[in-house]
Amino acid sequence: MHMRRSILLPMLLASLTAAGSVVSPAHAGAKQSAAAWHCYMYVSNPKFVRYSGVKHIHGVGRQWCTGSGYVPQGVRLTLQRYRAFGIWRNVHRSTLAWSRSYFVESQPPWPCTGAGSEKYRWVIDGFAQGVPVARKHAYSDPVRIYC
């Protein structure tokens, strides 16, 4: 499932409960009471921008959690370039953005070098208390960018 584009938070929270949520470790394997927390993610499509005359590829990754016991939480974005035959290569990985709040966001720009068009996508990884990786491989749509 590609999670992209801004959607109203209540609608997104309701629609991702089965497909894109992560539950607390205490609830992950048990059929007990409700989970202590759920985390949800968003990743934007890559976008070409200029900062002070320098070309960049920009992206936004967000994670928000409900409940209690998830702090600290964080996100990391990785920019990938399409090579061929379904192979994507990592070209930039942001530092991990941590938060002690219910919400965390990362907006890393990457200098766009080269003189041609390439397909790029962002990949988001989310982290929360007690879970090393909350959800791997939440991808944006691939976008062709001319550097």
C-alpha positions in Angstrom: 0.0 0.0 0.0 1.4 3.4 -1.0 0.8 5.9 1.8 1.1 9.3 0.3 -0.7 12.6 -0.2 -2.2 14.5 2.7 -5.5 13.1 4.0 -7.5 14.4 6.9 -6.1 12.7 10.0 -9.3 11.2 11.3 -10.0 9.6 7.9 -6.4 8.3 7.7 -6.5 6.9 11.2 -9.7 5.0 10.5 -8.6 3.7 7.1 -5.1 2.5 8.2 -6.1 0.5 11.3 -5.7 -2.8 9.5 -3.3 -2.0 6.7 -0.7 0.5 8.0 -0.8 0.6 11.8 1.7 -0.8 14.2 0.7 -1.9 17.7 2.6 -2.0 20.9 4.8 -5.1 21.6 2.6 -6.1 24.5 -0.3 -6.6 22.1 1.5 -7.8 19.0 1.3 -11.5 19.6 -1.4 -11.7 22.1 -5.2 -11.7 21.8 -5.7 -9.7 25.0 -7.1 -6.3 25.6 -6.7 -3.3 23.2 -3.2 -2.2 22.3 -1.5 0.4 24.4 -0.6 2.4 21.3 -0.8 2.6 17.5 1.5 4.5 15.1 0.6 5.7 11.6 2.9 6.9 8.8 2.8 9.3 5.9 5.4 9.8 3.1 5.3 12.3 0.4 6.3 11.9 -3.2 9.7 13.3 -4.2 9.5 16.9 -5.3 12.1 19.0 -7.2 12.8 22.3 -5.5 15.5 25.1 -5.5 17.1 26.4 -2.3 19.3 29.4 -2.9 19.7 28.5 -6.6 20.7 24.9 -5.8 18.6 22.0 -7.1 17.2 19.6 -4.5 14.9 16.7 -4.2 12.6 17.2 -1.2 10.4 14.8 0.8 8.3 14.7 3.9 7.9 11.8 6.3 5.6 11.8 9.3 4.6 9.5 12.1 2.0 10.0 14.7 1.0 7.7 17.6 -2.1 7.3 19.7 -2.3 5.8 23.2 0.5 5.7 25.6 3.9 4.1 26.1 5.3 4.7 22.6 7.8 7.5 23.4 10.4 8.1 22.3 9.4 7.7 18.6 11.1 8.6 15.4 11.2 8.4 11.6 13.9 8.1 9.0 13.6 8.8 5.2 15.7 7.2 2.5 15.7 8.5 -1.0 16.1 5.8 -3.7 16.9 6.1 -7.4 15.6 3.5 -9.9 18.4 1.6 -11.6 16.7 -1.1 -13.8 14.9 -4.4 -13.7 13.0 -3.4 -10.5 16.2 -2.5 -8.6 16.3 0.7 -6.4 19.5 2.1 -5.0 19.8 4.2 -1.9 21.2 7.6 -2.6 20.4 9.5 0.6 19.4 8.5 4.2 18.3 11.2 6.6 19.3 11.2 10.2 16.8 9.7 12.6 14.3 12.4 13.8 13.3 11.6 17.4 10.4 13.0 19.4 9.0 12.6 22.9 5.6 13.8 21.5 2.8 12.0 19.7 4.0 13.5 16.4 7.4 13.5 14.6 8.3 14.8 11.1 11.4 14.8 8.9 11.9 16.9 5.7 15.3 16.1 4.3 16.4 17.8 1.1 19.0 16.1 -1.1 21.2 18.0 -3.6 20.1 16.9 -7.1 23.2 16.3 -9.2 23.5 15.0 -12.7 22.2 16.2 -16.0 19.3 13.9 -16.9 16.1 12.4 -15.7 15.9 9.7 -13.1 13.0 8.1 -11.2 13.2 8.6 -7.4 11.1 7.5 -4.4 11.1 8.1 -0.7 11.0 5.2 1.8 10.0 5.8 5.4 10.9 3.7 8.5 9.2 4.4 11.8 10.5 3.6 15.2 8.8 3.6 18.6 9.5 2.5 22.2 10.1 -1.3 22.4 10.0 -1.9 18.7 13.2 -1.6 16.7 11.4 -0.9 13.4 7.7 0.0 13.6 7.1 -0.5 9.8 9.5 -1.0 7.0 9.0 -0.3 3.4 6.3 2.4 3.3 7.0 3.8 -0.2 6.0 7.0 -2.0 5.1 6.8 -5.7 8.1 6.8 -8.1 8.5 10.3 -9.7 10.7 11.2 -12.7 12.9 14.2 -11.8 15.1 16.2 -14.1 18.3 17.4 -12.4 
